[in-house]
Amino acid sequence: MIMEWRVPLLLCLMSVGAHAVDFTRDVRPILASKCYACHGPDEESREADLRLDMPAKDFDTKTFLHRIITTDPDDVMPPPKSPKPLTAAEKDVLRQWIASGANYEPHWAFQPIRNPKSHHDIDGFVRAELTKHGLQSAPRANASTLIRRLYLDLIGLPPPSDTSDSSDLSDESYAALVDRLLADPRFGERWGRHWLDMARYADSNGFLGDGLRPNAYRYRDWVIQAFNNDMPYDEFTISQIAGDLLDNREPGTENRELSPGTGFHRNAALNTEAGVDKEEARYQNLVDRVNTIGRVWMGLTIGCAQCHTHKYDPITIRDYYSFYAFFDNTEDRDDAKTKAPLLAEVSKDRRQTYVHLAGDYTRRGPDVMPATLSALPAQAGNTRLELAKWLVSPQNPLTARVAVNHIWSKFFGHGLVRTPDDFGTSGEAPSHPELLDWLATDFMRNGWSRKQLIKRIVMSETYRQASHHPSDRSDQTDPLNRMLSRQNRIRLDAEILRDSALAVSGLLKPNIGGPSFRPPLPEDVFDVGRSSNWQASPGDEIYRRSLYIITLRSVLYPTLTTFDAPDAADACVRRERSNTPLQALTMMNDGVFVEAAQSLALRAMHEGPNPLEKLFRLVLSRSPRAEELARLQTFHAEQKARVMKSGPAALQVLGAHQNALSPAQATEAATFVAMARVLLNLDEFINRE
């Protein structure tokens, strides 16, 4: 390399930054986002025969530096027409990199998982990073906050109103509560929902016809049970990727019940319209399976290589269709006994897989055999079962890291890697790389137990921190809280918000599993699409947990979508969290929240003797402070005067309950409904601290 300019360049860079440039943290993200599209893995689009995603012996650093800092429009890179020009800060980073020798580092996610010995627990790794950045941990959250946090995170419901909010929550009682919640059957419902997001679970086919899948729920129930039984993640993986190949069915056993695990592959949308090209539909179905496995288990955007070699990661189009070949000889079947939708291997007339040129299912390229990605350690064998075992083998550097990152994100709002479905070169590097590998190692060492991993996380001081830091320094130094100097305040998922309202009101029906139900829906939902003649499920079925609401791809339940529930179009690895006026209107006016407020008011009145305090404790899982109780009493007096002045019109807020109450009771109940609606709309109820 031509490096004669290194010393003067270093002198001019002394003011650029206080820390040395790091290739993984600072340089690769710039190259990936701004350069790889034209100078990356894809040989078809590579310009000037220059590849910047790997070291090259003929890399001319002097020319590289000139091309990024020149103002000549004919020479500057990226060119002026590029939608992604380099910023001044990015140019400075690249200058520093060149000045320090332009060293490359292998991409972290493709390197073997290492078990660092520098620390022995989560808090040690986090404290080391905080110290490095001049930060301190926030104090531990108070008892009532921790109890509510645990209930919402582990079972997706608020704690009972009689749960102590004493300041004395010993480590022993906290650990006992963790164990109790992990053993609660509702744990599987909460954590099953996380997985169903990634499994793109729905109860219908989608497309124009959107036909029902009456037995899809059997996969959903299998997932719930797998979490409750703490099925090891490696077994959980194999059962879904290739569970049919584990059955070893003998003649005469066709009618025995099979594991619904491979229903994972059957969750995607399916075009059953008349006149559809069956081969095209089959191709799209297989593509979905490949892309979903890539995102969910490996955290890779494999789908980008469907039409051409990946522009950012070392995944060729041949890699893509070699992976595709694992599924090319599968067919959809239903279990003979339960009718659960499953996947099965074709034994006769097997297909030869080939590269689909430009992603066109009609254009045949070279033949390929089943194989995993060439950039990763190879697997032995060419069956789906061997693929599944390869995914969870210790040699695979991705699966354990990705799984740990998914679980971590549910407790902090973000993963240690904030791009959970992109561990590739264009994704974000981990904020705590050693912690990620330590957790991944521990996860595998403990038999891939998700419950043990979860307990380790929630027992840490990092998890138990308050979400507000008393020091302003953390907000200035680390505004996104990447270094975890505090806990994150998280808006409740859509399902948990609805379930919480039903739970505190006493309406929630606790039955676990079984067919999905239909909630009441407004008529205008059916102004589009073919679905009509909607009949809400009878009786108290409509008060079941939101996990069991029927998911029809053409008629999504608006209450959930308003709060960012996924649409099952594809794998949802990370939910977005928006903040819109429509959410406030939904909390005030949607039928389920109005009905919850009515029942909540009556519950508080009946479970006295201090109904105002009882109402507060039911909703917020703590006793009101003196000033809060005073404001409640003032608001109660104001609302009671309003109800008495308005007469019968004000009692309509009670709905069907009005006829069962005396006039005096009705006046008080209408007053309490107004108070219940206010409390249910507080940030403290809608968010997990």
C-alpha positions as CSV (number, residue, x, y, z in Angstrom):
1,M,0.0,0.0,0.0
2,I,1.1,3.6,-0.6
3,M,1.3,5.0,2.9
4,E,3.8,7.9,2.7
5,W,1.1,10.4,3.6
6,R,0.1,8.7,6.9
7,V,2.0,10.9,9.3
8,P,0.8,14.3,8.1
9,L,-2.8,12.9,7.8
10,L,-2.7,11.6,11.3
11,L,-1.7,15.1,12.6
12,C,-4.7,16.7,10.9
13,L,-7.0,14.1,12.3
14,M,-6.2,14.5,16.0
15,S,-9.3,16.6,16.5
16,V,-11.7,14.3,14.8
17,G,-12.5,12.0,17.6
18,A,-11.4,11.0,21.1
19,H,-11.4,7.3,20.5
20,A,-9.5,5.2,17.9
21,V,-11.6,4.2,14.9
22,D,-12.9,0.7,15.1
23,F,-13.6,-1.1,11.8
24,T,-16.6,-3.1,13.0
25,R,-18.2,-0.3,14.9
26,D,-17.3,2.7,12.8
27,V,-16.1,1.7,9.3
28,R,-18.0,-1.3,8.1
29,P,-21.4,0.3,8.6
30,I,-20.4,3.2,6.3
31,L,-19.0,0.9,3.6
32,A,-22.0,-1.3,3.8
33,S,-24.6,1.5,3.5
34,K,-22.7,3.7,1.0
35,C,-20.4,1.5,-1.0
36,Y,-21.3,-2.2,-1.1
37,A,-24.1,-1.8,-3.6
38,C,-21.5,-1.0,-6.3
39,H,-18.4,-2.4,-4.7
40,G,-19.6,-5.4,-2.8
41,P,-20.3,-9.2,-3.1
42,D,-22.6,-9.0,-6.2
43,E,-20.3,-9.5,-9.2
44,E,-23.0,-8.5,-11.6
45,S,-23.2,-5.0,-10.3
46,R,-19.6,-4.5,-9.1
47,E,-18.0,-1.4,-10.6
48,A,-14.3,-0.9,-11.5
49,D,-13.6,-4.5,-10.3
50,L,-13.3,-3.0,-6.8
51,R,-14.6,-5.0,-3.9
52,L,-14.7,-3.2,-0.5
53,D,-16.4,-5.9,1.6
54,M,-13.2,-7.8,2.0
55,P,-9.4,-7.0,2.1
56,A,-7.7,-6.8,-1.3
57,K,-4.0,-6.8,-1.8
58,D,-4.3,-4.3,-4.7
59,F,-6.5,-1.8,-2.7
60,D,-5.0,1.6,-3.4
61,T,-5.7,3.6,-0.3
62,K,-4.4,6.9,-1.8
63,T,-6.8,6.7,-4.7
64,F,-9.6,5.6,-2.3
65,L,-9.0,8.6,-0.1
66,H,-8.9,11.0,-3.1
67,R,-12.2,9.7,-4.5
68,I,-14.1,10.2,-1.2
69,I,-12.8,13.8,-0.4
70,T,-12.5,15.3,-3.9
71,T,-15.1,17.9,-5.0
72,D,-14.6,17.0,-8.6
73,P,-18.1,15.6,-9.7
74,D,-16.4,13.3,-12.2
75,D,-14.2,11.6,-9.5
76,V,-16.1,11.8,-6.3
77,M,-17.5,8.6,-4.7
78,P,-20.3,7.9,-4.2
79,P,-21.1,9.8,-7.4
80,P,-23.4,12.9,-7.2
81,K,-26.3,10.9,-8.5
82,S,-26.1,8.5,-5.6
83,P,-29.0,8.9,-3.1
84,K,-26.5,8.1,-0.3
85,P,-23.6,10.6,-0.3
86,L,-21.0,10.5,2.4
87,T,-21.4,12.9,5.2
88,A,-18.6,15.0,6.6
89,A,-18.4,12.8,9.7
90,E,-18.3,9.6,7.6
91,K,-15.5,11.0,5.5
92,D,-13.6,11.7,8.7
93,V,-14.0,8.2,9.9
94,L,-12.8,6.8,6.6
95,R,-9.8,9.2,6.7
96,Q,-8.9,7.8,10.1
97,W,-9.3,4.3,9.0
98,I,-6.9,4.8,6.0
99,A,-4.4,6.6,8.3
100,S,-4.4,3.8,10.7
101,G,-3.6,1.2,8.0
102,A,-7.0,0.4,6.4
103,N,-7.2,-2.9,8.3
104,Y,-10.2,-5.1,7.8
105,E,-11.8,-7.3,10.4
106,P,-14.0,-10.4,9.6
107,H,-17.7,-9.7,10.0
108,W,-18.4,-10.4,13.7
109,A,-21.6,-12.4,13.1
110,F,-19.9,-15.0,10.9
111,Q,-17.2,-15.7,13.4
112,P,-17.4,-18.5,15.9
113,I,-19.2,-17.7,19.2
114,R,-16.6,-17.1,21.9
115,N,-17.1,-17.5,25.6
116,P,-15.4,-14.4,27.1
117,K,-14.0,-14.8,30.6
118,S,-13.8,-11.1,31.5
119,H,-17.0,-11.2,33.5
120,H,-19.2,-13.8,35.0
121,D,-22.7,-12.2,34.8
122,I,-24.8,-9.8,32.8
123,D,-24.2,-6.9,35.1
124,G,-20.4,-7.2,34.9
125,F,-20.5,-6.8,31.1
126,V,-22.9,-3.9,31.3
127,R,-21.0,-2.1,34.1
128,A,-17.7,-2.4,32.1
129,E,-19.3,-0.6,29.1
130,L,-20.9,2.0,31.4
131,T,-17.5,2.8,33.0
132,K,-15.9,3.0,29.6
133,H,-18.4,5.7,28.6
134,G,-18.4,7.5,32.0
135,L,-21.9,6.4,32.9
136,Q,-23.5,4.9,36.0
137,S,-26.4,2.5,36.5
138,A,-29.8,3.9,37.5
139,P,-31.0,2.8,41.0
140,R,-33.2,-0.3,41.3
141,A,-36.9,0.4,40.5
142,N,-39.3,0.3,43.5
143,A,-41.1,-2.9,44.4
144,S,-44.5,-2.1,42.8
145,T,-42.8,-1.2,39.5
146,L,-40.7,-4.4,39.5
147,I,-43.7,-6.6,40.3
148,R,-45.8,-5.0,37.5
149,R,-42.8,-5.2,35.1
150,L,-42.4,-8.9,35.8
151,Y,-46.0,-9.8,35.4
152,L,-46.3,-7.9,32.1
153,D,-43.1,-9.3,30.7
154,L,-43.5,-12.9,31.8
155,I,-47.3,-13.6,31.5
156,G,-48.5,-10.5,29.8
157,L,-51.0,-9.5,32.5
158,P,-50.9,-7.0,35.3
159,P,-50.5,-8.3,38.9
160,P,-53.5,-8.9,41.1
161,S,-54.6,-5.8,43.0
162,D,-53.7,-7.4,46.3
163,T,-50.1,-7.8,45.4
164,S,-48.0,-6.0,47.9
165,D,-46.4,-2.8,46.9
166,S,-44.3,-2.6,50.0
167,S,-40.9,-1.2,49.6
168,D,-39.5,-4.4,51.0
169,L,-39.1,-6.8,48.1
170,S,-36.2,-9.0,49.1
171,D,-34.0,-10.8,46.5
172,E,-35.5,-14.1,47.8
173,S,-39.1,-13.1,47.3
174,Y,-38.3,-11.5,43.9
175,A,-36.7,-14.8,42.8
176,A,-39.6,-16.8,44.1
177,L,-42.0,-14.5,42.1
178,V,-39.9,-15.1,39.0
179,D,-40.1,-18.9,39.4
180,R,-43.8,-18.7,40.0
181,L,-44.5,-16.7,36.9
182,L,-42.3,-18.9,34.7
183,A,-44.3,-21.9,35.9
184,D,-47.6,-20.1,35.3
185,P,-49.5,-21.6,32.2
186,R,-50.0,-18.0,31.1
187,F,-46.3,-17.7,30.4
188,G,-46.7,-19.8,27.3
189,E,-49.5,-17.5,26.1
190,R,-47.3,-14.4,26.5
191,W,-44.2,-15.8,25.0
192,G,-46.1,-17.9,22.4
193,R,-47.4,-14.6,21.0
194,H,-43.8,-13.4,20.5
195,W,-43.0,-16.5,18.4
196,L,-46.3,-16.3,16.5
197,D,-45.2,-12.9,15.2
198,M,-42.2,-14.5,13.6
199,A,-44.1,-17.5,12.4
200,R,-46.5,-15.1,10.5
201,Y,-49.4,-17.0,12.1
202,A,-53.0,-16.4,10.8
203,D,-56.3,-18.3,10.6
204,S,-56.9,-17.7,6.9
205,N,-55.1,-18.0,3.6
206,G,-55.1,-14.4,2.5
207,F,-55.4,-13.0,-1.0
208,L,-58.9,-12.2,-2.4
209,G,-60.7,-15.4,-1.3
210,D,-59.0,-15.5,2.2
211,G,-60.3,-18.9,3.0
212,L,-60.5,-20.1,6.6
213,R,-57.9,-22.4,8.1
214,P,-60.1,-23.9,10.9
215,N,-57.2,-26.1,12.3
216,A,-54.4,-23.5,12.2
217,Y,-54.9,-23.0,15.9
218,R,-53.3,-26.4,16.6
219,Y,-49.9,-25.0,15.7
220,R,-50.6,-22.0,17.9
221,D,-51.5,-24.2,20.8
222,W,-48.4,-26.4,20.2
223,V,-46.2,-23.2,20.5
224,I,-47.9,-22.3,23.8
225,Q,-47.3,-25.7,25.2
226,A,-43.7,-25.8,24.0
227,F,-43.0,-22.6,25.9
228,N,-44.8,-23.8,29.0
229,N,-42.8,-27.1,28.9
230,D,-39.6,-25.2,28.3
231,M,-39.0,-27.3,25.2
232,P,-35.3,-26.8,24.4
233,Y,-34.8,-24.3,21.6
234,D,-32.8,-26.8,19.5
235,E,-35.7,-29.3,19.7
236,F,-38.2,-26.5,19.1
237,T,-36.3,-25.6,16.0
238,I,-35.9,-29.1,14.6
239,S,-39.6,-29.9,15.3
240,Q,-40.6,-26.9,13.1
241,I,-38.1,-27.2,10.3
242,A,-38.2,-31.0,10.0
243,G,-40.5,-32.5,12.6
244,D,-42.1,-34.8,10.0
245,L,-38.7,-36.5,9.4
246,L,-38.5,-37.3,13.0
247,D,-41.7,-39.2,13.1
248,N,-40.3,-42.4,11.4
249,R,-43.8,-43.5,10.6
250,E,-44.3,-47.2,10.0
251,P,-47.0,-48.8,7.9
252,G,-50.3,-48.9,9.8
253,T,-49.6,-45.8,11.9
254,E,-51.1,-43.3,9.5
255,N,-53.9,-42.3,11.9
256,R,-51.8,-41.5,14.9
257,E,-51.5,-37.8,15.9
258,L,-48.4,-36.0,14.6
259,S,-46.6,-33.1,16.1
260,P,-48.0,-29.9,14.7
261,G,-44.6,-28.2,14.7
262,T,-44.1,-28.2,10.9
263,G,-47.2,-26.1,10.8
264,F,-44.7,-23.3,11.0
265,H,-44.2,-23.7,7.2
266,R,-48.0,-23.6,6.6
267,N,-48.6,-20.3,8.3
268,A,-47.8,-18.1,5.3
269,A,-50.4,-16.7,2.9
270,L,-51.6,-19.1,0.2
271,N,-53.2,-18.1,-3.1
272,T,-56.0,-20.5,-3.8
273,E,-57.8,-18.4,-6.4
274,A,-59.2,-20.0,-9.5
275,G,-56.8,-19.6,-12.5
276,V,-53.7,-19.1,-10.4
277,D,-50.5,-20.5,-11.8
278,K,-49.9,-23.4,-9.5
279,E,-46.2,-23.6,-10.2
280,E,-45.7,-19.9,-9.5
281,A,-47.7,-20.2,-6.3
282,R,-45.6,-23.1,-5.2
283,Y,-42.4,-21.2,-6.0
284,Q,-43.6,-18.2,-4.0
285,N,-44.5,-20.5,-1.1
286,L,-41.0,-22.0,-1.0
287,V,-39.4,-18.6,-1.3
288,D,-41.3,-17.5,1.8
289,R,-40.1,-20.5,3.7
290,V,-36.5,-19.8,2.8
291,N,-36.7,-16.1,3.6
292,T,-38.5,-16.7,6.9
293,I,-36.0,-19.2,8.1
294,G,-33.2,-16.8,7.2
295,R,-34.7,-13.9,9.1
296,V,-36.0,-15.8,12.1
297,W,-33.2,-18.3,12.9
298,M,-30.1,-16.7,11.3
299,G,-30.9,-13.0,11.3
300,L,-30.0,-12.7,7.7
301,T,-31.8,-11.1,4.7
302,I,-31.3,-14.2,2.6
303,G,-34.2,-13.0,0.4
304,C,-32.0,-10.3,-1.1
305,A,-30.2,-13.1,-3.0
306,Q,-33.3,-14.5,-4.6
307,C,-32.7,-12.6,-7.9
308,H,-29.0,-11.9,-7.7
309,T,-26.0,-12.3,-5.4
310,H,-26.6,-10.3,-2.2
311,K,-25.3,-6.8,-2.5
312,Y,-24.1,-6.5,1.1
313,D,-23.5,-10.0,2.5
314,P,-21.6,-13.0,1.1
315,I,-24.7,-14.9,-0.1
316,T,-24.7,-15.8,-3.8
317,I,-27.8,-16.6,-5.8
318,R,-26.4,-20.1,-6.0
319,D,-26.4,-20.2,-2.2
320,Y,-30.0,-19.1,-2.2
321,Y,-31.3,-21.8,-4.4
322,S,-29.1,-24.5,-2.7
323,F,-30.9,-23.5,0.5
324,Y,-34.2,-23.5,-1.4
325,A,-33.5,-27.1,-2.5
326,F,-34.1,-28.3,1.1
327,F,-37.8,-27.5,0.6
328,D,-38.2,-28.2,-3.1
329,N,-39.5,-31.7,-2.5
330,T,-42.0,-31.0,0.2
331,E,-45.8,-30.9,0.1
332,D,-48.6,-29.6,2.3
333,R,-50.5,-32.3,4.2
334,D,-53.0,-32.4,7.0
335,D,-52.7,-34.7,10.0
336,A,-55.0,-37.6,9.5
337,K,-56.3,-37.4,13.1
338,T,-56.4,-33.7,14.0
339,K,-56.4,-32.1,10.5
340,A,-53.5,-29.9,11.8
341,P,-51.7,-28.4,8.8
342,L,-48.2,-30.0,8.4
343,L,-45.4,-30.3,6.0
344,A,-44.2,-33.6,4.5
345,E,-41.4,-34.9,2.3
346,V,-42.2,-36.2,-1.2
347,S,-40.8,-39.7,-1.7
348,K,-41.6,-40.2,-5.4
349,D,-41.0,-38.2,-8.5
350,R,-38.6,-35.9,-6.7
351,R,-37.6,-32.6,-8.4
352,Q,-34.2,-31.4,-9.5
353,T,-33.6,-27.9,-8.1
354,Y,-32.0,-25.2,-10.2
355,V,-31.2,-21.6,-9.9
356,H,-34.1,-19.4,-11.0
357,L,-32.4,-16.7,-13.0
358,A,-33.3,-13.2,-11.9
359,G,-35.8,-14.8,-9.5
360,D,-38.0,-15.8,-12.4
361,Y,-39.6,-19.2,-11.7
362,T,-39.8,-19.9,-15.4
363,R,-36.1,-19.3,-16.1
364,R,-33.9,-22.3,-15.4
365,G,-30.2,-21.8,-14.5
366,P,-27.6,-24.3,-13.2
367,D,-28.7,-27.3,-11.2
368,V,-28.1,-27.2,-7.5
369,M,-28.1,-29.6,-4.6
370,P,-29.3,-28.8,-1.0
371,A,-26.6,-27.0,0.8
372,T,-26.3,-24.3,3.5
373,L,-24.7,-20.9,2.9
374,S,-21.1,-21.0,1.7
375,A,-19.9,-18.2,4.0
376,L,-20.8,-20.4,7.1
377,P,-19.5,-23.7,8.3
378,A,-20.8,-26.5,6.1
379,Q,-23.3,-29.1,7.2
380,A,-23.2,-32.9,6.5
381,G,-26.1,-34.2,4.5
382,N,-28.8,-32.8,2.3
383,T,-32.1,-33.4,4.1
384,R,-34.3,-30.9,6.0
385,L,-33.5,-32.8,9.2
386,E,-29.8,-32.3,8.6
387,L,-30.5,-28.6,7.8
388,A,-32.4,-28.2,11.1
389,K,-29.6,-29.9,13.1
390,W,-27.0,-27.7,11.4
391,L,-29.0,-24.6,12.4
392,V,-28.6,-25.5,16.1
393,S,-25.2,-27.0,15.9
394,P,-22.4,-25.3,18.0
395,Q,-20.5,-24.6,14.8
396,N,-23.2,-22.3,13.5
397,P,-22.3,-18.8,14.7
398,L,-25.7,-17.3,14.2
399,T,-28.7,-19.2,15.6
400,A,-27.8,-18.9,19.3
401,R,-26.9,-15.3,19.0
402,V,-30.1,-14.5,17.1
403,A,-32.3,-16.4,19.6
404,V,-30.7,-14.7,22.6
405,N,-31.0,-11.3,20.9
406,H,-34.7,-11.9,20.3
407,I,-35.3,-12.8,24.0
408,W,-33.3,-9.9,25.3
409,S,-35.3,-7.4,23.2
410,K,-38.5,-8.4,24.9
411,F,-37.1,-7.1,28.2
412,F,-35.4,-3.9,27.1
413,G,-37.4,-2.9,24.0
414,H,-34.4,-3.4,21.7
415,G,-31.9,-6.2,21.3
416,L,-28.2,-6.1,21.9
417,V,-28.3,-6.0,18.1
418,R,-30.9,-3.5,17.2
419,T,-31.5,-5.0,13.7
420,P,-32.7,-8.5,14.9
421,D,-33.4,-9.7,11.4
422,D,-30.1,-8.4,9.9
423,F,-27.0,-9.7,11.5
424,G,-25.3,-9.0,8.1
425,T,-22.9,-6.3,7.2
426,S,-25.6,-3.7,6.7
427,G,-27.1,-4.4,10.1
428,E,-26.0,-2.8,13.4
429,A,-23.2,-4.2,15.4
430,P,-24.0,-5.4,18.9
431,S,-23.8,-2.8,21.7
432,H,-22.3,-5.4,24.0
433,P,-20.6,-8.0,21.8
434,E,-19.0,-10.0,24.6
435,L,-22.3,-10.1,26.5
436,L,-24.1,-11.4,23.5
437,D,-21.6,-14.2,23.0
438,W,-21.5,-15.0,26.7
439,L,-25.3,-15.3,26.8
440,A,-25.3,-17.4,23.6
441,T,-22.7,-19.7,25.1
442,D,-24.6,-20.0,28.4
443,F,-27.9,-20.6,26.4
444,M,-26.4,-23.6,24.6
445,R,-24.6,-24.9,27.7
446,N,-27.8,-25.0,29.6
447,G,-29.6,-27.1,27.1
448,W,-31.1,-24.3,25.1
449,S,-33.5,-23.6,27.9
450,R,-35.4,-20.4,27.3
451,K,-36.8,-20.3,30.8
452,Q,-33.3,-20.4,32.3
453,L,-32.1,-17.6,30.0
454,I,-35.1,-15.5,30.8
455,K,-34.6,-16.0,34.6
456,R,-30.9,-15.0,34.2
457,I,-32.0,-11.8,32.5
458,V,-34.7,-10.8,34.8
459,M,-32.6,-11.5,37.9
460,S,-29.9,-9.1,36.8
461,E,-29.6,-5.6,38.2
462,T,-29.6,-4.3,34.7
463,Y,-33.2,-5.5,34.2
464,R,-34.2,-4.3,37.6
465,Q,-33.1,-0.7,37.1
466,A,-35.6,2.2,37.1
467,S,-36.5,3.5,33.7
468,H,-35.7,7.1,34.8
469,H,-32.1,7.9,35.5
470,P,-31.6,10.6,38.2
471,S,-28.6,11.9,36.3
472,D,-29.0,13.9,33.1
473,R,-25.6,12.8,31.8
474,S,-27.0,9.5,30.4
475,D,-29.5,11.3,28.3
476,Q,-26.8,13.5,26.8
477,T,-24.1,10.8,26.4
478,D,-26.3,7.9,25.5
479,P,-29.8,9.2,24.5
480,L,-30.9,5.9,23.0
481,N,-29.7,4.0,26.1
482,R,-27.6,1.6,24.1
483,M,-25.3,1.2,27.1
484,L,-28.2,0.3,29.4
485,S,-27.7,2.7,32.1
486,R,-31.4,2.4,32.9
487,Q,-34.4,0.3,32.0
488,N,-36.5,1.3,29.0
489,R,-40.1,2.4,29.3
490,I,-42.1,0.3,26.8
491,R,-45.6,0.8,25.4
492,L,-47.6,-2.4,25.9
493,D,-48.1,-4.6,22.9
494,A,-51.6,-4.3,21.4
495,E,-52.7,-7.7,22.8
496,I,-51.4,-7.0,26.3
497,L,-53.2,-3.6,26.4
498,R,-56.5,-5.2,25.6
499,D,-55.9,-8.2,27.9
500,S,-54.8,-5.8,30.8
501,A,-58.1,-3.8,30.5
502,L,-60.1,-7.0,30.6
503,A,-58.1,-8.4,33.5
504,V,-58.4,-5.3,35.8
505,S,-62.1,-5.1,35.0
506,G,-62.7,-8.8,35.9
507,L,-64.0,-9.7,32.5
508,L,-61.0,-11.7,31.2
509,K,-61.8,-15.4,30.5
510,P,-58.7,-17.4,31.3
511,N,-59.2,-20.5,29.2
512,I,-56.0,-21.6,27.4
513,G,-56.0,-22.9,23.9
514,G,-58.7,-24.1,21.5
515,P,-60.2,-22.6,18.3
516,S,-60.0,-18.8,17.7
517,F,-62.9,-16.6,18.5
518,R,-64.5,-13.6,16.7
519,P,-64.7,-10.4,18.6
520,P,-67.4,-7.8,17.9
521,L,-66.5,-5.6,14.9
522,P,-67.9,-2.4,13.6
523,E,-69.8,-2.8,10.3
524,D,-67.6,-0.5,8.3
525,V,-64.8,-3.0,8.6
526,F,-66.5,-5.0,5.9
527,D,-66.7,-2.2,3.4
528,V,-63.6,-3.7,1.7
529,G,-62.8,-7.3,0.9
530,R,-65.1,-10.2,0.5
531,S,-65.6,-11.1,4.1
532,S,-69.1,-10.4,5.5
533,N,-71.8,-11.9,7.7
534,W,-69.5,-11.5,10.6
535,Q,-71.0,-13.1,13.8
536,A,-69.2,-12.4,17.1
537,S,-68.6,-15.4,19.2
538,P,-71.3,-16.1,21.7
539,G,-71.2,-15.5,25.5
540,D,-68.0,-14.8,27.3
541,E,-65.8,-16.2,24.4
542,I,-65.3,-12.5,23.4
543,Y,-63.4,-11.9,26.7
544,R,-60.7,-14.4,26.0
545,R,-57.1,-13.3,25.6
546,S,-56.2,-11.4,22.4
547,L,-53.9,-14.3,21.4
548,Y,-57.0,-16.2,20.5
549,I,-58.7,-13.5,18.4
550,I,-59.1,-15.0,14.9
551,T,-56.6,-13.5,12.5
552,L,-58.2,-13.2,9.1
553,R,-55.7,-11.6,6.7
554,S,-58.4,-9.6,4.9
555,V,-60.2,-8.5,8.2
556,L,-57.7,-7.6,10.8
557,Y,-59.0,-6.7,14.2
558,P,-58.7,-2.8,14.1
559,T,-58.2,-2.5,17.9
560,L,-54.9,-4.5,17.6
561,T,-53.6,-3.0,14.4
562,T,-54.1,0.5,15.9
563,F,-51.5,-0.5,18.4
564,D,-49.1,-1.9,15.9
565,A,-50.0,-5.6,15.9
566,P,-48.5,-7.3,12.8
567,D,-50.6,-8.2,9.8
568,A,-49.2,-11.7,9.3
569,A,-48.0,-10.8,5.8
570,D,-44.5,-12.0,6.6
571,A,-42.3,-12.7,9.6
572,C,-42.5,-9.9,12.2
573,V,-39.2,-10.1,14.0
574,R,-39.6,-6.6,15.7
575,R,-42.8,-4.7,16.2
576,E,-42.9,-1.0,15.6
577,R,-44.2,1.2,18.3
578,S,-46.1,4.3,17.1
579,N,-47.8,7.0,19.1
580,T,-50.9,8.4,17.3
581,P,-54.1,10.3,18.1
582,L,-56.1,7.3,16.9
583,Q,-54.7,5.3,19.8
584,A,-56.1,7.7,22.4
585,L,-59.4,7.7,20.6
586,T,-59.4,3.9,20.7
587,M,-58.7,3.8,24.4
588,M,-61.6,6.2,25.1
589,N,-64.2,4.9,22.6
590,D,-63.5,1.4,21.4
591,G,-66.2,-1.0,22.7
592,V,-63.8,-3.3,24.5
593,F,-62.4,-0.5,26.6
594,V,-65.8,1.1,27.2
595,E,-67.1,-2.2,28.5
596,A,-64.0,-2.8,30.6
597,A,-64.4,0.7,32.2
598,Q,-68.0,-0.2,33.1
599,S,-67.1,-3.5,34.7
600,L,-64.1,-2.0,36.4
601,A,-66.2,0.7,38.0
602,L,-68.7,-1.8,39.4
603,R,-65.8,-4.1,40.6
604,A,-64.2,-1.2,42.5
605,M,-67.5,-0.4,44.1
606,H,-68.3,-3.9,45.1
607,E,-64.8,-4.8,46.4
608,G,-64.5,-1.7,48.8
609,P,-64.4,-0.6,51.5
610,N,-62.4,2.2,49.9
611,P,-63.6,2.1,46.3
612,L,-61.5,5.0,45.1
613,E,-58.3,3.4,46.4
614,K,-59.5,0.0,45.1
615,L,-60.0,1.5,41.6
616,F,-56.6,3.0,41.6
617,R,-54.9,-0.2,42.8
618,L,-56.8,-2.4,40.2
619,V,-55.6,-0.3,37.3
620,L,-52.0,0.7,38.4
621,S,-51.1,-2.1,40.7
622,R,-50.1,0.2,43.5
623,S,-51.6,2.4,46.2
624,P,-52.2,6.1,45.3
625,R,-49.9,8.7,46.9
626,A,-51.6,11.3,49.1
627,E,-51.7,13.9,46.4
628,E,-53.1,11.4,43.9
629,L,-55.8,10.3,46.2
630,A,-56.8,14.0,46.8
631,R,-57.1,14.6,43.1
632,L,-59.2,11.4,42.7
633,Q,-61.5,12.6,45.4
634,T,-61.9,16.0,43.8
635,F,-62.5,14.5,40.4
636,H,-65.0,12.1,41.9
637,A,-67.0,15.0,43.4
638,E,-66.9,16.9,40.1
639,Q,-68.1,13.9,38.1
640,K,-70.8,13.0,40.6
641,A,-72.2,16.6,40.3
642,R,-72.1,16.4,36.5
643,V,-74.0,13.0,36.5
644,M,-76.7,14.3,38.9
645,K,-77.1,17.4,36.9
646,S,-77.4,15.6,33.5
647,G,-79.9,13.1,34.8
648,P,-80.8,9.9,32.8
649,A,-78.6,10.9,29.9
650,A,-75.5,10.6,32.0
651,L,-76.5,7.1,33.0
652,Q,-76.3,5.8,29.5
653,V,-72.6,5.3,30.0
654,L,-73.5,2.3,32.1
655,G,-74.8,0.4,29.1
656,A,-76.6,-2.8,29.9
657,H,-75.6,-2.5,33.6
658,Q,-78.0,0.4,34.1
659,N,-81.1,-1.8,34.5
660,A,-79.6,-3.8,37.3
661,L,-78.9,-0.8,39.5
662,S,-81.0,1.4,41.8
663,P,-81.0,5.1,40.9
664,A,-78.5,5.9,43.7
665,Q,-76.2,3.0,42.7
666,A,-76.5,4.0,39.0
667,T,-75.4,7.6,39.8
668,E,-72.4,6.4,41.7
669,A,-71.6,3.8,39.1
670,A,-71.7,6.3,36.3
671,T,-69.3,8.5,38.3
672,F,-66.9,5.6,38.7
673,V,-67.1,4.8,35.0
674,A,-65.8,8.3,34.2
675,M,-63.0,7.8,36.7
676,A,-62.2,4.3,35.3
677,R,-61.9,5.7,31.8
678,V,-59.4,8.3,33.0
679,L,-57.2,5.7,34.8
680,L,-57.3,3.3,31.9
681,N,-55.9,6.1,29.7
682,L,-53.0,7.0,31.9
683,D,-49.5,6.5,30.5
684,E,-48.8,4.4,33.6
685,F,-51.4,1.9,32.5
686,I,-50.6,1.9,28.8
687,N,-46.8,1.6,29.4
688,R,-44.5,-0.8,31.2
689,E,-42.1,1.1,33.3
